[in-house]
């Protein structure tokens, strides 16, 4: 049975400089947030859907900051699922904007402990399908890849050293919270791209996604390879590096109409994941 709801105790904050909400400061400054969040071991989640997934994830929530005019909208889920020891701050919209640096239209933020990093070898040992991301440095593209991966049967995400931080607020938001539950690991700078050799050595077939005309049609590749497999995607624009392409067993392209040279990397990942998806999707 679900635990009974407890009345939600909130603390009203009226000053954006209040030290109790300092963990939410300057959320639009990616560089500043990267250093601050690394130092303090946290990340910030935003939005109702993300909050719901967060409350189911088992991650430790430090505090919640909700706008006063949307407090009632979030009260039910917070009363049912939030540890009653977690501080819930309520603030006017102007205070949220003042501390965060933007208008928090989704009405709720949460400061959360970053979980311990996981290793590539650990994820390879427990997966059948992984996506390997090279230099995906756009937070929204990376968030979309996580969302696509969760929806289409990918078991884990591996990030090269140049990929964006998957725990950054925008990435978590665009993923609709799937970053919180999708296993992922970052490959160290000293191990890239040679880690692709290790992935193949673990029994994975490495398939590089590229629009190059010399690549095989993706449906042809999908018919000829079987899990465990690693699908590799590269940054918007430059695509995969020559070093990464050289270490793939297959190069796959998505056939397109004449005059269209490529898809956005997030869209391309969805097509690729679907082509190689397990048969038990419903």
C-alpha positions as CSV (number, residue, x, y, z in Angstrom):
1,X,0.0,0.0,0.0
2,X,1.2,3.5,-0.7
3,X,2.3,5.5,2.3
4,X,-0.4,7.9,3.6
5,X,-0.1,11.5,2.6
6,X,1.3,14.0,5.1
7,X,0.4,17.7,5.2
8,X,3.0,19.5,3.2
9,X,5.0,22.0,5.3
10,X,6.5,24.8,3.2
11,X,8.8,27.7,4.0
12,X,8.0,30.9,2.2
13,X,11.0,32.7,0.7
14,X,10.7,36.3,-0.4
15,X,14.4,37.2,-1.2
16,X,16.3,35.7,-4.2
17,X,19.5,36.2,-2.1
18,X,18.2,34.0,0.7
19,X,21.1,31.5,1.4
20,X,18.6,28.7,1.8
21,X,17.9,28.6,-1.9
22,X,21.5,29.3,-3.0
23,X,21.7,25.9,-4.7
24,X,19.3,27.3,-7.4
25,X,21.3,30.4,-8.3
26,X,22.3,31.2,-11.9
27,X,20.8,28.2,-13.5
28,X,21.2,29.6,-17.0
29,X,25.0,29.9,-16.7
30,X,26.2,26.5,-17.9
31,X,29.9,27.1,-17.1
32,X,29.2,28.5,-13.7
33,X,26.8,25.7,-12.9
34,X,29.2,23.0,-14.0
35,X,31.8,24.1,-11.5
36,X,29.3,24.8,-8.7
37,X,27.5,21.5,-9.1
38,X,30.7,19.5,-9.4
39,X,32.0,21.2,-6.2
40,X,28.8,20.6,-4.3
41,X,27.8,17.2,-5.7
42,X,24.4,18.2,-6.9
43,X,22.2,18.8,-9.9
44,X,18.9,20.6,-10.4
45,X,15.7,19.0,-11.8
46,X,13.0,21.2,-13.3
47,X,9.3,20.6,-14.1
48,X,6.3,18.5,-13.0
49,X,7.0,15.4,-15.2
50,X,10.7,15.4,-14.1
51,X,9.7,15.8,-10.5
52,X,7.4,12.7,-10.7
53,X,10.1,10.6,-12.2
54,X,12.6,12.0,-9.7
55,X,10.4,10.9,-6.8
56,X,10.4,7.4,-8.2
57,X,14.1,7.2,-8.9
58,X,15.5,6.7,-5.4
59,X,17.9,9.6,-5.8
60,X,18.3,11.8,-2.7
61,X,16.5,15.1,-2.9
62,X,18.1,18.0,-0.9
63,X,15.3,20.5,-1.3
64,X,12.4,21.6,-3.5
65,X,11.6,25.1,-4.6
66,X,8.1,25.7,-6.0
67,X,6.4,28.9,-7.1
68,X,3.6,30.0,-4.7
69,X,1.0,30.2,-7.5
70,X,1.7,26.6,-8.6
71,X,2.1,25.1,-5.1
72,X,-1.3,23.5,-5.2
73,X,-0.6,21.9,-8.5
74,X,2.4,20.1,-7.0
75,X,1.1,19.6,-3.4
76,X,-0.4,16.2,-4.0
77,X,2.6,14.4,-5.4
78,X,4.9,16.0,-2.9
79,X,2.7,15.0,0.0
80,X,2.5,11.4,-1.3
81,X,6.1,10.8,-2.3
82,X,8.5,13.3,-0.8
83,X,10.4,12.5,2.3
84,X,8.9,14.8,5.0
85,X,12.4,15.8,6.2
86,X,13.1,17.5,2.8
87,X,12.7,21.2,2.9
88,X,10.1,22.6,0.5
89,X,10.5,26.3,-0.2
90,X,7.7,28.4,-1.8
91,X,8.5,31.6,-3.5
92,X,6.8,34.2,-5.8
93,X,7.5,33.9,-9.5
94,X,9.7,37.0,-9.3
95,X,11.9,35.4,-6.6
96,X,12.3,32.2,-8.6
97,X,13.3,34.3,-11.7
98,X,15.7,36.3,-9.6
99,X,17.6,33.4,-8.1
100,X,17.5,31.1,-11.2
101,X,18.1,33.7,-13.9
102,X,15.0,32.7,-16.0
103,X,11.3,32.5,-15.7
104,X,10.5,29.2,-14.2
105,X,7.3,28.5,-16.2
106,X,7.2,24.8,-15.0
107,X,6.8,26.0,-11.4
108,X,9.0,23.6,-9.6
109,X,12.7,22.9,-9.1
110,X,14.6,20.3,-7.0
111,X,18.2,20.2,-5.8
112,X,19.4,16.6,-5.9
113,X,22.5,14.6,-4.9
114,X,24.5,13.4,-7.9
115,X,24.8,9.7,-7.8
116,X,28.2,8.0,-7.9
117,X,29.6,7.7,-11.5
118,X,29.3,4.3,-13.1
119,X,31.9,2.5,-15.3
120,X,31.7,1.5,-18.9
121,X,32.7,-2.1,-18.1
122,X,29.8,-2.3,-15.5
123,X,27.3,-1.2,-18.1
124,X,28.6,-3.4,-20.9
125,X,28.3,-6.4,-18.6
126,X,24.6,-5.8,-18.0
127,X,23.4,-4.5,-21.4
128,X,22.5,-5.8,-24.9
129,X,22.1,-2.5,-26.7
130,X,24.1,0.7,-25.8
131,X,24.5,4.1,-27.5
132,X,27.9,5.6,-27.6
133,X,27.8,9.4,-27.9
134,X,30.8,11.4,-29.3
135,X,31.1,15.1,-28.7
136,X,27.3,15.6,-28.2
137,X,27.8,19.1,-26.7
138,X,24.2,20.4,-27.0
139,X,22.3,19.7,-23.8
140,X,19.0,19.5,-25.6
141,X,20.2,17.0,-28.2
142,X,21.7,14.9,-25.4
143,X,18.5,15.0,-23.4
144,X,16.5,13.9,-26.5
145,X,18.9,11.0,-27.0
146,X,18.4,9.8,-23.5
147,X,14.6,10.1,-23.9
148,X,14.8,8.2,-27.3
149,X,17.1,5.5,-25.7
150,X,14.7,4.9,-22.9
151,X,11.7,4.6,-25.2
152,X,13.3,2.4,-27.8
153,X,15.1,-0.3,-26.0
154,X,18.6,1.0,-25.4
155,X,20.0,-0.3,-22.1
156,X,22.7,2.3,-21.4
157,X,24.4,5.5,-22.7
158,X,28.1,5.9,-23.0
159,X,29.5,9.4,-23.2
160,X,32.9,10.4,-24.6
161,X,34.9,13.1,-22.8
162,X,33.5,16.0,-24.9
163,X,29.8,15.2,-24.3
164,X,27.8,17.7,-22.3
165,X,27.0,17.0,-18.7
166,X,23.9,14.8,-18.7
167,X,23.0,16.1,-15.2
168,X,22.7,19.7,-16.4
169,X,19.2,21.1,-15.8
170,X,18.3,21.5,-19.5
171,X,19.5,18.0,-20.4
172,X,17.4,16.5,-17.5
173,X,14.4,18.5,-18.5
174,X,14.5,17.7,-22.2
175,X,14.9,14.0,-21.4
176,X,11.7,14.3,-19.4
177,X,13.6,12.8,-16.5
178,X,14.9,9.7,-18.3
179,X,18.5,10.8,-17.5
180,X,17.5,10.0,-13.9
181,X,16.9,6.3,-14.6
182,X,18.9,5.5,-17.8
183,X,22.3,3.9,-16.8
184,X,25.1,6.0,-18.2
185,X,28.9,6.3,-17.9
186,X,31.5,8.7,-19.1
187,X,34.6,7.4,-20.9
188,X,37.8,9.1,-19.8
189,X,39.9,11.3,-22.1
190,X,42.8,8.9,-22.0
191,X,40.5,6.0,-23.2
192,X,38.9,7.7,-26.2
193,X,38.5,6.5,-28.9
194,X,40.4,3.3,-28.0
195,X,37.5,2.4,-25.7
196,X,35.7,1.3,-28.9
197,X,38.2,-1.5,-29.1
198,X,37.3,-2.5,-25.6
199,X,33.6,-2.4,-26.4
200,X,34.2,-4.7,-29.4
201,X,36.3,-6.9,-27.2
202,X,33.4,-7.3,-24.8
203,X,31.5,-8.9,-27.7
204,X,29.6,-5.8,-29.0
205,X,29.3,-5.1,-32.7
206,X,30.0,-1.3,-33.1
207,X,27.8,0.4,-35.6
208,X,28.6,4.0,-36.6
209,X,25.8,6.2,-37.8
210,X,26.9,8.5,-40.6
211,X,25.3,10.1,-43.6
212,X,28.3,9.2,-45.8
213,X,27.1,7.8,-49.2
214,X,29.5,4.9,-48.8
215,X,27.8,3.6,-45.7
216,X,25.3,0.8,-45.8
217,X,21.6,1.5,-45.5
218,X,20.7,1.2,-41.9
219,X,18.0,-1.4,-42.5
220,X,20.5,-3.6,-44.3
221,X,22.9,-3.4,-41.3
222,X,20.0,-4.1,-38.8
223,X,19.2,-7.3,-40.6
224,X,22.8,-8.5,-40.4
225,X,23.9,-7.7,-36.9
226,X,22.5,-8.9,-33.5
227,X,23.0,-7.9,-29.9
228,X,25.1,-7.1,-28.1
229,X,25.6,-4.0,-30.2
230,X,26.8,-0.4,-29.7
231,X,25.3,2.3,-31.8
232,X,27.6,5.3,-32.2
233,X,26.4,8.9,-32.9
234,X,28.4,12.0,-33.3
235,X,28.0,15.8,-32.9
236,X,25.6,17.9,-34.9
237,X,27.5,19.2,-37.9
238,X,30.9,17.4,-37.9
239,X,29.5,13.9,-37.1
240,X,31.7,11.1,-35.9
241,X,35.5,11.6,-35.9
242,X,37.7,9.7,-38.3
243,X,39.2,7.9,-35.4
244,X,35.9,6.7,-34.1
245,X,34.7,5.7,-37.6
246,X,37.8,3.7,-38.2
247,X,37.1,1.5,-35.1
248,X,33.5,0.6,-36.1
249,X,32.6,-2.7,-37.6
250,X,29.8,-1.2,-39.7
251,X,28.9,2.2,-41.0
252,X,25.1,2.8,-41.4
253,X,23.3,5.6,-43.1
254,X,19.6,6.5,-43.0
255,X,18.3,6.8,-46.6
256,X,16.7,10.2,-47.3
257,X,15.1,12.1,-50.1
258,X,17.4,13.8,-52.6
259,X,18.6,17.1,-51.4
260,X,18.5,16.3,-47.7
261,X,22.0,15.6,-46.4
262,X,21.3,14.6,-42.8
263,X,19.0,14.6,-39.8
264,X,19.3,16.3,-36.5
265,X,21.4,13.9,-34.3
266,X,18.5,13.4,-31.9
267,X,16.1,12.5,-34.7
268,X,18.7,10.3,-36.3
269,X,19.2,8.5,-33.0
270,X,15.5,7.7,-32.8
271,X,15.4,6.2,-36.2
272,X,18.5,4.1,-35.5
273,X,17.3,2.9,-32.1
274,X,14.0,1.9,-33.7
275,X,15.8,-0.1,-36.4
276,X,17.8,-2.1,-33.8
277,X,15.1,-2.2,-31.1
278,X,14.1,-5.4,-29.4
279,X,11.0,-7.1,-30.7
280,X,9.0,-6.8,-27.4
281,X,8.2,-3.1,-27.7
282,X,4.5,-2.5,-27.3
